[in-house]
Amino acid sequence: MIQLGEAAAQFLAPMLAAGLLSLIHLPGIILTDFATFLFSLATLLSIRFPNAKTSTVRKPGAQSLVREMAYAWTYITARPGLLGLLIFIAVSNFAIGIAQVLFPPLILAFAPVAVLGTVQSIACSGMVVGSILMSVWGGPKRRMYGVLGFELLLGLGILLLGLRASIPLIIVAGFAAYFSAAIFLSSTHTILQTKVAPELQGRVFAVRRTIGWSSYPLAALVAGPLADRIFEPLMAADGLLAGSVGQIIGVGPGRGIGLLFITLEVLAMLITFAAYRYPRLRFIEDELPDAI
């Protein structure tokens, strides 16, 4: 259900963006964005939370942020399966981050901005569908198989994004990628919530987000230079790979980004197979007892 809320936002925002840009322009969009934060804050302040139960788990000596994070890090590293899962999430986020940064220029290389908004909304509807399915179905019994299997499907979707400059293919591939992301993310969250003691989940999830999300800034940092300086020149009309790979995926603007997507996701799929071969990660649900 949490994933559904995030998916709904990603589904509606691109659909509204193009129309709002022409109607209220960029300053109006920024003001609207600020208003949504105020609305969210007012909603949060109106909620009354019950008093938390006193934990019987021994606390670290001092309640500083550094000590709390160190305590959570020690807890994770003592369980190789958890550490492997967090590293795997970070690698996946790196690939997803590059795809998110370069998806708009990939589309705008051969289609107008209105088409970009439509494609993004239809693709993000895959996450809405995946979240609804998870809410009804509950996911696979072996959560780790859901993580690895749908990570492969997510990678295949991003690979297909780069295969051809075709709007129908990109819509199908984007839908499949977002659909898989919903089940992949929900499965990872469920494993962590099941295996980590409730009184430690705040600290462990903070470390999980620090590790997992640290790859997004790195992806944003390298995406542009990789596309502009390496892959786009390779796939120009007179580029080094125009006569070989270019015969398959095409040449010209945007095709270098397509090749980058394909290369990145082939590597990500190989990493997924390697993760499956790591027994501590594959059998994490068997080796770690349920905390609840």
Backbone bond lengths (Angstrom), bond angles and torsions (degrees), N, CA, C in turn:
res aa  C-N    CA-C-N  psi(-1)  N-CA   C-N-CA  omega(-1)  CA-C   N-CA-C  phi
1 M - - - 1.458 - - 1.537 110.70 -
2 I 1.339 116.73 -37.73 1.473 119.96 174.83 1.522 110.37 -60.74
3 Q 1.340 115.45 -43.36 1.455 120.42 179.23 1.523 111.08 -63.11
4 L 1.333 117.17 -34.37 1.469 121.80 179.22 1.519 110.40 -64.18
5 G 1.350 116.92 -40.01 1.457 119.52 178.31 1.518 112.26 -62.06
6 E 1.329 115.89 -43.62 1.467 119.96 178.30 1.528 110.88 -66.84
7 A 1.322 116.25 -38.37 1.465 120.38 -179.06 1.520 111.44 -66.03
8 A 1.328 116.69 -39.89 1.467 120.11 -179.81 1.523 111.02 -61.22
9 A 1.343 116.41 -39.33 1.464 120.00 178.08 1.526 111.02 -64.17
10 Q 1.323 117.01 -43.93 1.463 120.51 179.90 1.521 111.66 -68.32
11 F 1.334 116.91 -26.96 1.460 120.76 179.08 1.522 111.36 -75.13
12 L 1.346 117.09 -42.47 1.463 120.91 -174.21 1.526 112.43 -81.12
13 A 1.351 116.93 -35.81 1.464 119.52 -173.04 1.534 114.05 -60.18
14 P 1.335 120.32 -50.75 1.475 118.34 -179.69 1.519 112.79 -63.51
15 M 1.338 116.38 -32.60 1.456 120.35 -179.21 1.526 111.15 -65.54
16 L 1.342 116.56 -35.11 1.457 121.22 -178.84 1.530 113.23 -87.31
17 A 1.328 116.22 -22.08 1.470 120.51 -169.20 1.529 112.85 -60.48
18 A 1.326 116.59 -49.58 1.478 119.77 -175.88 1.521 111.13 -61.97
19 G 1.343 116.17 -43.25 1.466 119.26 179.84 1.512 112.59 -66.91
20 L 1.337 117.22 -41.03 1.460 120.77 -179.72 1.528 111.22 -67.42
21 L 1.328 116.43 -34.23 1.462 119.75 -179.08 1.530 111.33 -61.57
22 S 1.313 116.37 -40.37 1.467 119.74 179.37 1.527 112.05 -79.51
23 L 1.337 117.14 -23.03 1.462 121.08 -175.59 1.529 112.43 -88.34
24 I 1.326 117.85 -50.01 1.472 121.48 -175.72 1.527 112.52 -116.88
25 H 1.317 117.01 -2.32 1.461 123.24 176.59 1.536 111.32 63.66
26 L 1.327 115.79 177.24 1.459 120.58 -172.39 1.530 113.31 -62.89
27 P 1.345 120.37 -42.18 1.477 118.63 177.26 1.528 112.43 -59.08
28 G 1.324 117.39 -38.22 1.456 120.47 178.41 1.525 111.77 -66.70
29 I 1.331 116.21 -36.43 1.473 119.98 178.45 1.530 110.13 -66.45
30 I 1.333 116.87 -42.11 1.467 120.01 178.85 1.530 110.15 -63.90
31 L 1.341 117.46 -40.74 1.465 120.85 178.25 1.525 110.74 -64.54
32 T 1.333 116.86 -40.80 1.461 120.53 177.32 1.516 110.78 -63.50
33 D 1.324 116.36 -41.16 1.464 121.01 178.32 1.526 110.49 -60.45
34 F 1.328 116.29 -43.39 1.463 120.75 178.74 1.533 110.64 -63.16
35 A 1.333 116.89 -39.27 1.461 120.87 179.70 1.528 111.15 -64.19
36 T 1.322 117.28 -35.41 1.469 119.21 179.27 1.529 111.27 -66.77
37 F 1.326 117.11 -33.35 1.463 119.68 176.71 1.529 110.59 -66.77
38 L 1.330 116.76 -40.97 1.466 120.12 177.64 1.532 110.58 -63.20
39 F 1.335 116.13 -40.51 1.468 119.85 178.32 1.530 110.48 -62.81
40 S 1.342 116.18 -43.55 1.468 120.28 178.98 1.523 111.03 -62.89
41 L 1.329 116.75 -41.34 1.457 120.80 -179.91 1.526 110.76 -64.94
42 A 1.343 116.92 -42.50 1.465 120.50 178.93 1.532 110.53 -63.64
43 T 1.323 116.52 -38.38 1.471 120.11 178.12 1.519 110.81 -64.15
44 L 1.318 116.63 -44.01 1.463 120.92 -179.00 1.532 111.33 -64.93
45 L 1.333 116.73 -40.70 1.461 120.29 -178.95 1.527 112.25 -67.80
46 S 1.325 116.82 -23.60 1.463 120.00 -178.68 1.532 112.91 -81.38
47 I 1.338 116.91 -9.68 1.467 121.07 -177.59 1.522 109.53 -87.69
48 R 1.322 116.52 135.91 1.452 121.34 176.39 1.523 109.43 -105.55
49 F 1.324 116.88 120.03 1.457 121.63 -179.00 1.527 109.83 -93.31
50 P 1.334 118.65 141.98 1.466 120.25 176.15 1.517 110.52 -69.58
51 N 1.321 115.55 157.17 1.466 119.80 178.04 1.523 109.89 -65.12
52 A 1.328 116.27 133.60 1.463 120.63 -179.87 1.526 109.79 -73.88
53 K 1.324 115.83 146.85 1.465 120.22 176.83 1.529 109.68 -71.46
54 T 1.316 115.74 147.43 1.459 120.36 178.39 1.518 109.73 -70.58
55 S 1.316 117.08 128.39 1.458 121.41 -177.96 1.518 110.63 -77.04
56 T 1.326 114.93 141.75 1.462 120.43 175.98 1.527 111.62 -95.99
57 V 1.349 116.66 -2.19 1.457 120.51 179.92 1.521 109.40 -77.11
58 R 1.321 116.53 139.42 1.465 120.84 179.24 1.519 110.50 -63.13
59 K 1.303 115.58 129.64 1.455 121.49 -179.32 1.529 110.09 -87.10
60 P 1.325 116.92 157.41 1.457 118.82 172.42 1.518 110.04 -63.45
61 G 1.338 116.03 162.77 1.449 120.38 -175.64 1.512 113.98 -55.40
62 A 1.297 118.96 -56.37 1.459 123.06 179.61 1.521 108.71 -114.82
63 Q 1.320 115.38 144.76 1.463 119.57 -175.04 1.532 111.56 -91.61
64 S 1.308 117.69 41.57 1.452 120.64 175.79 1.516 109.47 -80.64
65 L 1.319 115.06 160.02 1.461 120.12 -179.30 1.525 111.10 -60.71
66 V 1.326 117.03 -43.65 1.459 120.59 -178.22 1.520 110.92 -62.34
67 R 1.335 117.16 -43.89 1.463 120.17 -179.44 1.527 111.21 -66.69
68 E 1.323 116.58 -38.40 1.468 119.94 178.66 1.527 110.59 -63.32
69 M 1.330 116.59 -45.05 1.459 120.56 179.81 1.526 110.31 -66.41
70 A 1.326 117.46 -39.41 1.465 120.73 178.43 1.522 111.09 -63.95
71 Y 1.321 116.15 -37.93 1.463 120.82 178.64 1.534 109.99 -63.82
72 A 1.346 115.66 -44.05 1.462 119.89 178.98 1.535 110.94 -65.57
73 W 1.344 116.20 -39.47 1.463 120.09 -179.93 1.532 110.90 -64.52
74 T 1.339 117.17 -39.77 1.460 121.01 176.89 1.519 110.71 -63.73
75 Y 1.318 116.23 -40.46 1.470 121.22 178.25 1.529 110.65 -60.70
76 I 1.338 116.35 -41.72 1.472 120.87 -177.60 1.525 110.86 -71.61
77 T 1.332 117.46 -47.51 1.462 120.21 -176.13 1.524 112.15 -66.82
78 A 1.328 117.52 -22.61 1.469 120.41 175.54 1.524 111.79 -73.12
79 R 1.332 116.63 -8.74 1.471 122.76 179.73 1.523 107.70 -125.56
80 P 1.336 119.03 91.55 1.468 122.09 -174.20 1.523 113.86 -55.44
81 G 1.333 117.20 -31.29 1.460 119.57 178.42 1.512 112.01 -63.45
82 L 1.331 117.14 -42.35 1.469 120.88 177.66 1.523 111.18 -65.18
83 L 1.328 116.53 -43.57 1.462 120.41 178.98 1.520 110.66 -62.18
84 G 1.335 116.72 -43.45 1.463 120.09 177.58 1.513 112.17 -61.73
85 L 1.330 116.92 -38.25 1.466 120.30 179.37 1.524 110.65 -65.35
86 L 1.328 117.48 -42.43 1.462 120.12 -179.94 1.528 111.80 -65.59
87 I 1.331 116.87 -40.03 1.470 119.84 177.55 1.527 110.16 -65.31
88 F 1.322 116.95 -40.70 1.461 120.98 179.00 1.529 110.38 -62.85
89 I 1.331 117.80 -40.91 1.464 121.40 177.60 1.523 110.08 -62.53
90 A 1.332 117.44 -41.63 1.463 120.66 -179.54 1.528 111.19 -63.28
91 V 1.335 117.00 -41.91 1.470 120.57 178.22 1.525 110.17 -63.60
92 S 1.334 116.67 -43.29 1.460 120.57 178.17 1.524 110.91 -62.06
93 N 1.340 116.85 -42.69 1.463 120.42 179.88 1.523 111.77 -63.92
94 F 1.328 117.07 -32.33 1.467 119.99 178.08 1.523 110.54 -63.20
95 A 1.327 116.37 -46.42 1.469 120.07 178.64 1.519 111.02 -64.89
96 I 1.340 116.79 -43.35 1.463 120.56 179.66 1.531 110.08 -64.46
97 G 1.343 116.84 -38.82 1.454 120.17 -179.36 1.513 112.82 -62.28
98 I 1.333 117.62 -42.89 1.465 120.48 177.09 1.519 110.58 -63.44
99 A 1.340 116.56 -41.36 1.465 120.19 179.57 1.531 110.89 -63.78
100 Q 1.332 117.71 -40.41 1.463 120.51 -179.69 1.525 111.44 -66.64
101 V 1.327 117.61 -39.46 1.457 120.85 -179.81 1.532 111.35 -66.74
102 L 1.331 116.31 -40.94 1.466 120.40 -172.21 1.522 113.84 -96.42
103 F 1.329 117.58 -4.52 1.470 119.33 179.41 1.533 112.43 -61.30
104 P 1.359 119.78 -46.99 1.475 118.55 178.17 1.525 113.89 -59.41
105 P 1.351 120.32 -49.46 1.468 117.44 178.43 1.529 113.56 -64.34
106 L 1.340 117.39 -26.86 1.460 119.67 175.91 1.523 110.32 -62.08
107 I 1.349 117.02 -43.80 1.463 121.47 -179.85 1.523 110.70 -73.75
108 L 1.334 116.61 -45.71 1.469 120.67 -175.42 1.524 112.49 -67.25
109 A 1.328 117.32 -12.58 1.463 119.79 176.89 1.525 111.67 -66.99
110 F 1.347 116.95 -21.97 1.474 118.21 -178.94 1.533 112.93 -141.34
111 A 1.337 119.04 5.65 1.463 121.27 -177.97 1.525 109.65 -143.65
112 P 1.362 118.56 154.63 1.466 121.70 179.77 1.518 112.09 -74.04
113 V 1.349 116.01 168.52 1.456 121.67 -174.75 1.530 112.14 -65.09
114 A 1.352 118.01 -31.62 1.462 120.08 178.71 1.527 111.08 -63.02
115 V 1.322 116.25 -36.75 1.461 120.91 177.35 1.527 110.14 -67.11
116 L 1.330 116.19 -37.78 1.470 120.39 178.46 1.528 110.69 -58.57
117 G 1.342 117.17 -46.62 1.456 119.98 179.79 1.516 112.33 -61.61
118 T 1.344 116.31 -41.08 1.465 120.32 179.39 1.519 111.27 -65.13
119 V 1.340 115.69 -45.23 1.463 120.21 -179.75 1.521 110.69 -62.16
120 Q 1.331 117.57 -43.44 1.452 121.02 -179.76 1.533 111.70 -62.79
121 S 1.327 116.68 -41.04 1.468 119.96 -179.86 1.521 111.37 -66.03
122 I 1.340 116.61 -44.45 1.469 119.23 179.88 1.526 110.16 -65.31
123 A 1.335 116.59 -40.95 1.466 119.74 178.72 1.530 110.85 -62.95
124 C 1.332 116.87 -44.97 1.466 120.49 -179.48 1.520 112.41 -66.76
125 S 1.324 117.61 -21.38 1.465 119.10 176.13 1.525 110.35 -63.65
126 G 1.323 117.52 -21.55 1.451 120.38 175.24 1.517 111.23 -61.87
127 M 1.333 117.62 -36.48 1.458 120.60 177.63 1.529 110.94 -70.45
128 V 1.336 116.52 -34.84 1.466 119.78 175.61 1.526 109.85 -62.47
129 V 1.332 116.26 -47.68 1.470 120.55 -179.69 1.525 110.62 -63.34
130 G 1.342 116.38 -44.06 1.459 120.00 179.11 1.517 112.38 -62.59
131 S 1.333 117.80 -38.65 1.462 121.44 179.21 1.527 111.46 -67.86
132 I 1.335 116.78 -40.71 1.468 120.23 177.09 1.524 110.00 -64.06
133 L 1.341 116.28 -42.65 1.461 120.24 178.56 1.523 110.98 -60.19
134 M 1.338 117.32 -43.99 1.462 120.28 179.19 1.524 111.81 -64.45
135 S 1.347 116.71 -36.16 1.466 120.27 179.55 1.518 111.36 -65.89
136 V 1.332 116.34 -36.43 1.469 120.87 -178.79 1.523 111.38 -84.13
137 W 1.333 115.89 -44.42 1.460 122.39 -173.12 1.524 112.17 -82.91
138 G 1.334 116.46 -41.43 1.452 120.87 -177.23 1.509 114.10 91.29
139 G 1.328 117.78 -5.49 1.453 120.39 177.22 1.514 113.48 88.12
140 P 1.320 117.84 170.71 1.472 121.43 179.50 1.516 111.30 -66.13
141 K 1.335 115.93 151.17 1.461 119.92 179.57 1.523 111.10 -63.01
142 R 1.321 116.11 -38.84 1.466 120.29 174.40 1.523 107.51 -92.31
143 R 1.326 115.69 97.90 1.464 120.19 -174.51 1.529 111.77 -60.16
144 M 1.332 116.10 -35.99 1.458 119.13 -177.33 1.517 111.02 -65.56
145 Y 1.316 117.32 -33.44 1.463 119.33 175.22 1.525 110.65 -67.01
146 G 1.329 115.88 -34.01 1.457 119.28 174.24 1.514 111.65 -65.10
147 V 1.335 116.76 -39.91 1.467 121.10 178.26 1.526 110.49 -62.60
148 L 1.330 116.86 -52.76 1.469 120.81 -175.46 1.521 111.77 -71.41
149 G 1.348 117.17 -42.78 1.461 120.12 -177.62 1.512 112.85 -65.06
150 F 1.328 116.74 -45.53 1.465 118.95 -178.18 1.519 112.04 -79.59
151 E 1.330 117.73 -18.74 1.461 119.36 169.63 1.527 110.03 -67.40
152 L 1.332 116.76 -38.63 1.472 119.53 175.03 1.523 111.28 -63.02
153 L 1.342 116.76 -43.19 1.464 120.35 179.12 1.526 110.72 -66.26
154 L 1.331 116.86 -37.61 1.462 120.73 175.50 1.522 110.55 -61.03
155 G 1.330 116.75 -44.84 1.458 120.25 178.33 1.516 112.38 -63.59
156 L 1.336 116.41 -38.63 1.461 119.83 177.77 1.521 110.95 -63.53
157 G 1.334 116.73 -39.06 1.459 119.98 178.28 1.517 111.76 -62.22
158 I 1.339 117.65 -45.09 1.464 120.71 179.39 1.526 110.39 -66.71
159 L 1.333 116.73 -36.61 1.472 119.77 176.69 1.526 110.80 -60.38
160 L 1.341 116.72 -43.34 1.466 120.56 -179.72 1.522 112.11 -67.22
161 L 1.349 116.90 -26.93 1.468 119.65 176.21 1.525 111.03 -57.83
162 G 1.321 115.98 -36.41 1.451 119.62 -176.70 1.504 114.99 -90.68
163 L 1.336 117.11 -1.80 1.463 119.15 -171.93 1.516 113.10 -72.31
164 R 1.335 117.37 -44.21 1.467 120.92 -178.84 1.521 109.96 -143.93
165 A 1.331 116.87 154.82 1.464 122.37 174.07 1.525 108.28 -84.41
166 S 1.320 115.70 70.83 1.463 122.80 -175.25 1.525 108.99 -131.72
167 I 1.329 117.21 119.22 1.466 121.08 -179.16 1.527 111.45 -61.26
168 P 1.346 121.24 -46.95 1.475 119.08 178.36 1.524 113.18 -58.27
169 L 1.336 117.59 -42.45 1.462 120.45 178.94 1.518 110.80 -64.95
170 I 1.326 117.61 -41.36 1.461 121.58 -179.34 1.526 110.50 -65.77
171 I 1.325 117.97 -37.60 1.470 121.08 178.44 1.529 110.11 -63.56
172 V 1.335 116.31 -47.30 1.472 120.37 -179.74 1.525 110.30 -63.57
173 A 1.341 116.69 -45.08 1.462 120.72 -178.73 1.528 111.28 -65.60
174 G 1.339 116.62 -42.21 1.459 120.25 178.74 1.519 111.99 -64.73
175 F 1.327 117.07 -41.41 1.471 120.77 177.12 1.523 110.38 -60.47
176 A 1.344 116.47 -45.85 1.469 120.34 179.88 1.521 111.31 -62.62
177 A 1.350 117.23 -39.96 1.461 120.67 -179.02 1.527 111.17 -65.49
178 Y 1.330 117.34 -46.96 1.468 120.39 -179.66 1.529 111.27 -68.79
179 F 1.328 117.56 -37.47 1.463 120.95 176.49 1.527 110.29 -59.84
180 S 1.324 116.02 -45.18 1.469 120.91 179.51 1.521 111.35 -66.69
181 A 1.344 116.77 -37.50 1.466 120.10 -179.86 1.524 111.44 -61.20
182 A 1.333 117.41 -38.30 1.463 120.52 179.84 1.526 111.05 -61.19
183 I 1.325 117.42 -44.38 1.456 120.91 -177.94 1.530 110.18 -75.34
184 F 1.319 117.68 -37.93 1.464 121.94 176.69 1.531 111.16 -59.73
185 L 1.332 117.06 -49.73 1.455 121.01 -177.76 1.523 111.70 -67.84
186 S 1.337 116.91 -42.67 1.461 120.14 179.76 1.522 110.94 -62.57
187 S 1.315 116.93 -38.50 1.469 120.65 -179.75 1.524 111.25 -67.21
188 T 1.338 117.37 -41.21 1.467 119.75 178.93 1.527 110.66 -65.66
189 H 1.338 116.72 -41.33 1.464 119.65 179.25 1.528 110.86 -62.92
190 T 1.331 116.02 -40.65 1.462 119.48 -178.08 1.531 111.39 -65.86
191 I 1.335 117.06 -39.64 1.462 120.12 177.27 1.521 110.34 -59.88
192 L 1.326 116.56 -47.06 1.459 120.24 -178.47 1.527 110.99 -65.63
193 Q 1.329 117.44 -42.27 1.461 119.97 -179.07 1.525 111.84 -67.93
194 T 1.324 116.58 -27.73 1.463 120.41 -179.65 1.520 111.96 -81.69
195 K 1.309 117.48 -35.62 1.461 121.42 -171.78 1.534 114.22 -95.13
196 V 1.313 117.69 -18.02 1.464 120.79 -177.97 1.523 108.80 -101.84
197 A 1.333 116.54 133.80 1.465 121.22 179.65 1.524 110.62 -58.08
198 P 1.331 118.27 138.95 1.468 121.28 -175.56 1.519 114.04 -53.40
199 E 1.346 117.32 -40.12 1.458 119.59 -177.78 1.529 112.90 -72.02
200 L 1.342 117.32 -10.12 1.467 121.50 178.07 1.522 112.68 -106.59
201 Q 1.313 117.15 -7.21 1.461 119.52 -172.47 1.521 112.89 -63.82
202 G 1.333 117.73 -35.27 1.458 119.30 178.97 1.509 111.83 -58.81
203 R 1.327 116.13 -48.36 1.466 120.53 -179.08 1.526 111.62 -69.06
204 V 1.333 117.00 -42.74 1.465 120.30 -178.87 1.532 110.73 -66.32
205 F 1.323 116.65 -41.12 1.463 119.06 179.23 1.526 111.08 -68.13
206 A 1.333 117.32 -31.12 1.462 119.51 175.85 1.523 110.80 -64.29
207 V 1.334 116.43 -43.83 1.465 120.10 176.81 1.517 110.29 -65.82
208 R 1.327 116.27 -39.77 1.465 120.41 178.91 1.526 110.75 -58.95
209 R 1.323 116.96 -43.99 1.467 119.83 -179.95 1.523 111.15 -70.73
210 T 1.334 116.95 -35.83 1.462 119.50 177.64 1.524 110.85 -61.21
211 I 1.342 116.32 -45.60 1.463 120.53 179.66 1.531 110.47 -71.16
212 G 1.328 115.92 -48.41 1.464 120.13 -174.93 1.515 113.19 -65.95
213 W 1.338 116.58 -41.19 1.461 119.64 -175.85 1.519 113.25 -86.61
214 S 1.333 117.47 -12.44 1.467 119.13 178.89 1.523 111.40 -63.82
215 S 1.329 116.83 -22.73 1.461 119.84 -179.35 1.528 112.34 -76.56
216 Y 1.340 118.22 -20.01 1.465 120.12 -180.00 1.527 112.44 -66.24
217 P 1.356 119.95 -48.44 1.463 118.32 176.05 1.524 112.78 -60.32
218 L 1.333 117.06 -37.79 1.459 119.93 177.93 1.523 110.47 -64.04
219 A 1.334 116.79 -41.52 1.463 120.40 178.34 1.524 110.77 -62.23
220 A 1.341 116.72 -43.69 1.462 120.22 179.51 1.522 111.65 -64.69
221 L 1.340 115.68 -33.01 1.460 120.58 -178.52 1.530 112.02 -70.26
222 V 1.331 117.44 -39.02 1.468 120.09 -173.82 1.526 113.01 -95.29
223 A 1.339 117.56 -16.23 1.470 119.66 -173.88 1.524 112.00 -60.63
224 G 1.336 116.70 -49.57 1.462 120.07 -177.90 1.513 113.51 -62.04
225 P 1.345 118.31 -53.15 1.472 119.18 178.85 1.530 113.33 -59.05
226 L 1.341 117.25 -40.10 1.464 119.02 178.58 1.525 111.00 -61.19
227 A 1.332 116.58 -43.27 1.462 120.11 -178.13 1.526 111.44 -71.08
228 D 1.343 116.85 -49.84 1.469 120.78 -171.41 1.519 113.67 -74.88
229 R 1.334 116.81 -35.76 1.463 119.69 -171.54 1.521 114.02 -100.54
230 I 1.319 117.01 -19.63 1.467 118.74 -176.49 1.528 111.79 -119.12
231 F 1.323 117.19 -63.03 1.459 120.10 -169.10 1.533 113.32 -76.27
232 E 1.328 118.23 -40.49 1.467 119.06 178.68 1.532 111.65 -63.69
233 P 1.341 120.22 -45.73 1.475 118.80 175.61 1.528 113.15 -60.12
234 L 1.333 117.94 -34.58 1.462 120.18 178.75 1.528 111.88 -63.15
235 M 1.367 116.01 -33.17 1.457 119.86 -175.17 1.521 112.91 -105.53
236 A 1.333 117.75 15.23 1.463 120.27 171.93 1.520 109.34 -66.86
237 A 1.330 116.82 167.17 1.469 120.99 -177.23 1.515 112.14 -57.17
238 D 1.323 116.02 -32.97 1.467 120.51 178.12 1.532 111.59 -109.87
239 G 1.313 116.62 21.25 1.451 121.44 -176.37 1.521 113.05 -74.20
240 L 1.314 115.31 169.25 1.458 122.33 -175.18 1.528 112.23 -62.99
241 L 1.344 117.12 -34.74 1.468 121.05 -177.00 1.528 113.08 -103.57
242 A 1.324 117.23 9.21 1.463 120.12 -177.34 1.528 112.25 -61.97
243 G 1.326 116.39 -36.18 1.455 119.41 -177.03 1.513 114.38 -84.67
244 S 1.320 118.03 -7.34 1.469 121.29 -179.10 1.527 110.44 -116.24
245 V 1.326 116.18 -81.89 1.471 119.69 179.30 1.521 110.77 -62.98
246 G 1.337 115.76 -32.95 1.463 119.89 179.87 1.512 113.81 -61.03
247 Q 1.324 118.41 -25.09 1.461 121.60 176.99 1.528 111.60 -69.91
248 I 1.328 116.85 -18.46 1.466 121.51 -178.38 1.524 111.59 -99.17
249 I 1.337 117.13 -48.51 1.465 119.60 -174.25 1.521 112.83 -106.03
250 G 1.333 117.58 -1.88 1.452 120.87 178.84 1.524 112.13 91.46
251 V 1.319 115.58 167.71 1.458 121.98 179.63 1.520 109.38 -126.89
252 G 1.338 115.42 165.87 1.450 120.14 178.82 1.515 112.05 108.61
253 P 1.350 117.46 -173.86 1.468 121.91 -177.85 1.532 112.17 -56.53
254 G 1.296 115.90 133.73 1.456 121.43 177.82 1.510 114.62 91.19
255 R 1.326 117.92 -20.84 1.469 119.34 -176.81 1.530 111.71 -75.02
256 G 1.337 117.04 -25.05 1.449 118.78 173.95 1.530 111.22 -67.49
257 I 1.335 116.07 -38.58 1.466 120.16 175.31 1.525 109.52 -62.89
258 G 1.328 115.97 -40.34 1.462 119.71 177.32 1.519 111.56 -59.29
259 L 1.326 117.10 -43.81 1.461 120.88 178.69 1.526 111.02 -65.50
260 L 1.335 116.64 -36.59 1.459 120.22 176.97 1.529 110.55 -63.24
261 F 1.337 117.39 -42.78 1.461 121.06 176.74 1.529 110.74 -58.48
262 I 1.322 115.65 -46.66 1.461 119.79 -177.89 1.522 110.76 -63.28
263 T 1.331 116.94 -47.44 1.465 121.52 -179.24 1.526 111.02 -61.39
264 L 1.322 115.60 -45.89 1.468 120.71 -177.88 1.521 111.48 -62.04
265 E 1.322 116.81 -43.27 1.461 119.54 -175.27 1.524 112.70 -77.75
266 V 1.325 118.19 -26.72 1.470 119.17 171.35 1.525 109.30 -62.88
267 L 1.336 116.48 -43.79 1.464 120.43 177.01 1.529 111.08 -63.51
268 A 1.332 117.59 -41.95 1.465 121.34 -179.95 1.524 111.14 -64.11
269 M 1.325 117.42 -37.25 1.460 120.62 178.27 1.526 110.66 -67.27
270 L 1.337 116.98 -39.31 1.465 120.10 176.52 1.529 110.72 -63.11
271 I 1.330 116.49 -38.85 1.467 120.29 177.64 1.523 110.34 -65.63
272 T 1.338 117.65 -35.83 1.465 121.14 178.00 1.525 110.34 -64.54
273 F 1.321 117.15 -42.51 1.463 120.16 176.29 1.533 111.05 -62.91
274 A 1.344 116.29 -39.33 1.458 119.92 177.68 1.533 110.75 -64.80
275 A 1.332 116.83 -38.39 1.461 120.82 177.65 1.522 111.08 -63.65
276 Y 1.328 116.72 -37.16 1.466 120.28 177.69 1.524 110.95 -64.55
277 R 1.325 115.99 -32.32 1.458 120.23 -179.33 1.532 112.59 -77.52
278 Y 1.330 117.47 -10.61 1.459 120.98 179.94 1.529 108.12 -88.10
279 P 1.330 119.05 108.42 1.469 121.21 -171.69 1.523 114.08 -62.83
280 R 1.353 117.94 -33.12 1.467 119.47 -178.83 1.533 110.63 -62.71
281 L 1.315 116.46 -33.18 1.460 120.44 179.27 1.519 111.10 -82.92
282 R 1.314 117.12 -43.63 1.464 120.49 -177.65 1.527 111.68 -64.11
283 F 1.323 116.87 -36.16 1.467 120.47 -176.67 1.526 112.32 -105.60
284 I 1.330 117.26 25.28 1.456 120.71 -177.67 1.525 112.13 -58.31
285 E 1.337 116.85 -34.55 1.464 119.98 -179.03 1.524 112.56 -72.01
286 D 1.334 116.88 -24.64 1.458 120.90 178.45 1.529 111.76 -87.12
287 E 1.320 117.02 -38.16 1.456 121.01 -172.24 1.533 112.69 -82.19
288 L 1.331 117.39 -29.83 1.453 119.81 178.08 1.518 110.44 -99.09
289 P 1.334 118.14 127.12 1.457 119.79 179.15 1.528 111.38 -71.04
290 D 1.328 115.94 151.42 1.454 120.22 176.13 1.517 109.63 -65.55
291 A 1.316 117.01 135.27 1.457 121.33 -178.98 1.524 111.42 -81.42
292 I 1.328 116.65 -20.19 1.472 121.09 -177.90 1.528 108.70 -110.61
